[in-house]
């Protein structure tokens, strides 16, 4: 312990120090993974957009509508 106290006693400062150290560790891991997740998400988005474009284009060719206009 950082202060001279009886064993078993936990001070408010001890709790703050432990929680701050835990938060810093978690924040570091999140920052490391953030760029990886963003690039993977961006790649997945581009692949999905291309897939939807190709499927929509094929669907449009299969179901062409012929509109006939007649004057009465």
C-alpha positions, 0 to 999 in steps of 0.5 A, a space after each residue: 500500500 502507498 500509505 502507512 495504514 493497517 492491513 485490510 483498510 482501503 483508502 479512497 485514494 487507493 481505490 482511485 489509483 486502482 480504477 485509474 490504472 484499470 481505465 488506462 489499460 482498457 483505453 489503451 487496448 481500445 485505441 489499439 483495436 480502433 483503427 483495425 476495426 475501422 478499416 475492416 468496417 470500411 472494407 466490408 461496407 465497400 464490398 457490400 455496396 459493390 455486391 448490391 450494385 451488381 445484384 441490382 444491375 442484374 435484377 434490372 436486366 431480368 425484369 425490363 418493362 416495355 411501356 407502349 403509349 397509344 394515342 386515342 
